[in-house]
Amino acid sequence: MRLLIFGGTGPTGARLIEQALDAGHHVTAVARDPARLPVTAGVTHGTARLPSAHDPATRDPARPAGAGHDRLTAVSDDVLRPGAWQDAVAGQDAVVSCLGTRDRRHPTTVYSRGTGTIVSAMRTAGVRRLVCLSSAGLDIPPGTPLAQRLVTRLVVQRLYRHAYADMAVMERLVAESGLDWTVVRPPMLTDGPLTGRYRTAAGTHLERGSRISRADLAHYLLHHLDDRDAWGRVVEISA
């Protein structure tokens, strides 16, 4: 499968790239700073094929296997603006957005603007499958214990209010895109190991969702691209 990944320099996107390459997929990663991707070679503006970690002529003996890969193409560009990355959309089987921001203090449009340009480019290129990361913090499911409800409402939703507001706009854009979309809402993310064990709920709320490792979240993103039961739905996920 040919995958186009946005947000590959973030912790979840990096794990997705690594797992996709390990599974034999061809990956194109769009990033403003490709040197921060989970590979060792940097690129300049435009596109570049990164060296293979398995090529004895290019592999650094001190570099762990998988640090570079001949099935990874890096695109140095900003998804918030039209650019070379739009040419990379054509021919992809699926697009995954792990876009995010670490700025909690100010309003943001990273999610909505980024996703809007992605949707537009996908329509132009005729690529239909889109998966976007959101957050379980946008809603408080019925039946949530009172203590957890209060923490979510009074702490989490206030702390991430700017990001959540833009995620809500993003979700509406995706739902109205006409593409074969899935929005994935994880709870608190951890740096725990890959287990392959998690619970999901498509089109409804997931009970007792608390946390999930970024590795397991990436595993779901990768292994459910062909899951038609998730198309056109918001999927909640938790360990």
C-alpha positions in Angstrom: 0.0 0.0 0.0 1.1 3.6 -0.7 0.6 5.8 2.3 0.8 9.6 2.6 1.4 10.7 6.2 1.2 14.1 7.7 2.5 14.9 11.2 5.2 12.2 10.9 7.6 14.2 13.2 5.2 13.9 16.1 5.4 10.9 18.5 2.3 9.1 17.0 3.2 9.9 13.4 6.7 8.6 13.9 5.5 5.3 15.2 3.1 5.0 12.3 5.9 5.6 9.8 8.1 3.0 11.4 5.3 0.4 11.6 4.2 1.0 8.0 7.7 0.5 6.7 8.1 -2.6 8.8 4.9 -3.9 7.3 6.2 -3.4 3.8 4.3 -0.3 2.8 5.6 2.6 0.7 5.4 5.8 2.8 5.5 9.4 1.8 5.9 11.7 4.8 5.3 15.5 4.6 7.1 17.6 7.2 8.4 21.1 7.5 11.6 19.6 9.0 12.2 16.1 7.5 15.3 15.8 9.7 13.0 15.2 12.6 11.4 12.1 10.9 12.4 8.7 12.3 15.2 8.5 9.7 18.8 9.8 9.6 18.9 11.7 6.3 17.6 15.2 5.9 16.2 16.7 2.7 15.8 20.1 1.2 12.6 21.7 -0.1 10.8 19.4 -2.4 11.1 15.6 -2.4 13.9 13.2 -1.9 14.3 9.4 -1.6 16.0 8.5 1.6 18.8 5.9 1.6 18.1 2.3 2.5 19.1 1.1 5.9 19.8 -2.3 4.3 22.2 -1.0 1.7 25.8 -1.8 2.9 27.1 1.1 0.8 25.0 3.7 2.6 24.2 2.2 6.0 26.0 3.6 9.1 27.1 0.6 11.3 26.3 2.7 14.4 22.7 3.3 13.1 20.0 0.9 14.1 18.3 -1.1 11.4 15.2 0.7 10.1 16.6 4.2 10.8 16.5 4.8 7.0 14.5 3.1 4.3 14.3 3.0 0.5 10.4 2.8 0.8 10.3 6.2 2.5 10.0 9.5 0.6 10.3 12.7 2.5 8.6 15.9 1.3 9.9 19.1 2.9 6.9 21.4 2.9 4.2 23.0 5.0 0.7 21.5 4.7 -0.8 24.8 5.7 0.2 26.3 2.4 -0.1 25.1 -1.2 3.2 23.6 -2.3 5.1 20.6 -3.6 3.4 18.3 -1.1 0.2 18.5 -3.2 1.9 16.7 -6.1 2.6 13.8 -3.7 -1.1 13.1 -3.2 -1.7 11.5 -6.6 -1.2 7.8 -6.7 -1.6 7.2 -2.9 -3.9 4.5 -1.6 -4.6 6.3 1.7 -3.8 9.5 3.5 -3.3 9.7 7.3 -3.2 12.9 9.2 -1.5 13.0 12.6 -1.3 16.8 12.6 -1.1 18.5 16.0 0.2 21.4 18.0 2.0 21.7 21.3 0.8 25.3 21.9 -1.9 25.1 24.5 -2.0 28.8 25.2 -3.2 30.3 21.9 -6.0 29.6 19.4 -4.9 27.4 16.5 -6.0 26.4 13.0 -3.5 23.7 12.4 -6.1 20.9 12.5 -8.8 22.6 10.4 -6.5 24.5 7.9 -4.2 21.5 7.5 -7.0 19.1 7.0 -8.8 21.5 4.7 -5.9 21.6 2.3 -5.4 17.9 2.5 -9.1 17.3 1.6 -8.8 19.7 -1.3 -5.7 18.0 -2.7 -7.2 14.6 -2.3 -10.3 15.6 -4.3 -8.1 17.0 -7.0 -6.0 13.8 -7.1 -8.9 11.4 -6.9 -7.6 9.8 -3.7 -10.5 8.8 -1.4 -9.3 7.2 1.8 -8.6 9.6 4.7 -7.9 8.9 8.4 -7.5 11.8 10.8 -6.5 11.9 14.5 -8.7 13.9 16.9 -9.2 13.4 20.6 -11.7 11.7 22.9 -11.6 14.8 25.0 -14.0 16.6 22.7 -17.0 14.7 24.3 -17.8 13.2 27.7 -19.5 9.9 27.1 -22.8 9.1 29.0 -22.1 7.0 32.0 -18.7 8.5 32.6 -18.0 8.4 36.4 -18.6 11.7 38.1 -15.0 12.2 39.2 -13.7 11.6 35.6 -16.4 13.8 34.2 -15.4 16.7 36.4 -11.7 16.3 35.6 -12.4 16.2 31.9 -14.8 19.2 32.0 -12.9 21.4 34.5 -9.3 20.5 33.7 -8.7 18.7 30.4 -11.2 20.6 28.2 -10.1 23.9 29.6 -6.4 23.1 29.2 -6.8 22.0 25.6 -9.8 24.3 24.7 -8.0 25.9 21.7 -6.9 22.6 20.2 -10.3 21.0 20.9 -12.2 23.9 19.3 -10.1 23.5 16.1 -10.4 19.7 16.2 -14.2 20.1 16.2 -14.0 22.3 13.1 -11.7 19.7 11.5 -14.2 16.9 12.2 -17.0 18.8 10.5 -14.8 19.4 7.5 -13.9 15.7 7.3 -17.5 14.6 7.7 -18.6 16.9 4.9 -15.6 16.0 2.6 -17.4 13.3 0.6 -14.3 11.1 1.0 -14.0 7.6 2.6 -13.0 9.1 6.0 -12.4 7.9 9.5 -11.8 10.2 12.5 -10.0 8.4 15.4 -10.4 9.8 18.9 -7.9 8.4 21.4 -7.8 9.3 25.1 -4.6 10.1 27.0 -1.6 8.9 25.0 1.4 7.2 26.6 4.8 6.0 25.5 4.0 2.4 26.4 4.9 -0.6 24.2 3.1 -2.0 21.2 0.7 -4.7 22.4 -1.9 -4.9 19.6 -4.6 -5.0 22.3 -7.1 -2.2 22.4 -10.9 -1.6 22.3 -12.7 0.5 19.7 -16.2 1.8 19.2 -17.3 3.1 15.7 -20.1 5.6 15.6 -20.7 5.4 19.3 -19.0 6.1 22.6 -16.5 3.7 24.2 -17.0 3.0 27.8 -14.2 3.4 30.3 -11.7 4.9 27.8 -8.7 6.1 29.8 -5.4 5.8 27.9 -3.6 4.0 25.0 0.0 3.9 23.9 1.0 5.8 20.8 2.4 2.5 19.4 -1.0 0.8 19.8 -2.8 3.9 18.3 -0.4 3.8 15.3 -1.1 0.0 15.0 -4.9 0.7 14.7 -4.4 3.5 12.2 -2.3 1.2 10.0 -4.2 -2.0 10.2 -7.7 -0.5 9.8 -7.2 1.5 6.6 -9.2 -1.1 4.7 -11.8 -1.5 7.5 -15.0 -0.4 5.7 -17.0 -0.6 9.0 -15.0 2.5 10.1 -15.5 4.5 6.9 -17.7 7.6 7.5 -17.4 7.2 11.3 -15.8 8.6 14.3 -13.9 5.8 16.1 -13.1 6.0 19.8 -10.2 3.8 21.0 -8.6 2.9 24.3 -6.5 0.2 25.9 
